[in-house]
């Protein structure tokens, strides 16, 4: 097989994956408004996506805010602009860093788990068993996970925003000796509600992307245990790339 055939097959595979994803996305939203509603599954998935992701979000966003403040303070000190460190950290965390970092970390923790779980159900024929029991796998498995991602990612992002700004304050004031009153005033002086809402809107889209990608990769798993491993890896890589790709266009649209 020469290079042209490989490129052609690669584009066919990408196009087919997009079509499969769009079809399952449509089915997911259709089933989201139709009974029966599996309340226990909805609560369980929100706990898995949201509550159990708090530790990794805590560490990631806090230390990102601390590093951001440290690097910014060192750079701004050269031009005597240390008073604007708080503004830069707050804007960066709310607009970009918190939504993207939270989404990527949750993708690695939750998206891979969803792909592995549903992929295992596929290769062990549990999905076929659900269909034989008149239960649609998309309604039973996809809907609670996708809704949990859309709902919980913005809440995790709010937590990440607070932790990132707080970490920046600790470094700027306690470590670098900035004036606490000036730092706090400049942190909120240049913020607008659009900065907050844009980050939350991004997070909702990222939650949809990471959960749907994990579910789709698991749903179309084949090849036994080795296929489950491939699906898990593909879910994390695909969701991360789509999040970064989508982030640019959302930023262009929202700002």
Secondary structure, 3 states (H helix, E strand, C coil): CCHHHHHHHHHHHHHHHHHHHHHHHHHHHHHHCCCCCCHHHHHHHHHHHCHHHHHHHHHHHHHHHHHHHHHHHHHHHCCCCHHHHHHHHHHHHHHHHHHHHHHHHHHHHHHHHHHHHHHHHHHCCHHHHHHHCCCCHHHHHHHHHHHHHHHHHHHHHHHHHHHHHHHHHHHHHHHCCCCHHHHHHHHHHCCCHHHHHHHHHHHHHHHHHHHHHHHHHHHCCCCHHHHHHHHHHHHHHHHHHHHHHHHHHHHHHHC
